[in-house]
């Protein structure tokens, strides 16, 4: 039995999806214009599909799992489970209005016309905030809608905001923060679930490695206790004696979010020769 996974045929999530599978040790022959391929060293069959179609394929059981934007899953409202957020493809779905418009609060969207490619998410957002507005669903070039008189505001995916700026728009409300997710069919067979669990184990190991750094440093023994308190590590730091008497080598793992603050504290506490090494995989 093979696990069938759907990933984006082309677009912003395609390359990162392939990269993630390769970081998980899965060898995929990703030929040009191929719609289907198989991994050579893991029981995985890969379908290359339009991202908007992936939730439907998963719900229908044509694909067992898929890598797709969280925004697409929520917009399509298909019967699929989000089993893991993957940490790439981050963006936000935001409301934007013309720069010339004075915008004070979300209430200013009341009685407006909003152009979007995400009518379901926008309707839910407006309902939660007790806003009545007219939604115009369009499939592309949403940002030009206010300029041609089609809408008063738009709701679209934003990454840098440069497209909004070039079209004379300003971002005023964040409707949804989205990233790539691993979605799965509701009724996987036991063997398929076992394969998914194996894949998830690998994905989580890769994600943990990206969020952590391996740190080696030299510390004077009289400062060891102070330095060790600064290093949480996975359990506790590893301490090894150096050839030079009175000194030890300390090894630990630091989370990316706390990295610079801790490094500065270590240096202030007397640590020397601090070496930082990226981690390829991290299994706890």
Buried (B, 14 or more C-beta within 10 A) or exposed (E): EBBBBBBBBEEBBBEBBBEBBBBBEBEBEBEEEEEEBBBEEBBBBBBBBEBBBBBBBBBEBBBBBBBBBBBBBBBBEBEBBEBBBBBBBBBBBBBBBBEEBEBEEBEBBEEBBBBBBBBBBBBBBBEEBEBEBEBBEBEEEBBBBBEEEBBBBBBBBBEEBEBBBEBBBBBBBEBBEBBBBBBBBEEBEEEBBEBBEBBBEBBBBBBBBBBBBBBBBBBBEEBBEBBBEBBBBEEEBBBEEEEEEEBBBBBBBBEEEEBEEBBEBBEEBBBEEBEEEEBEEBEE
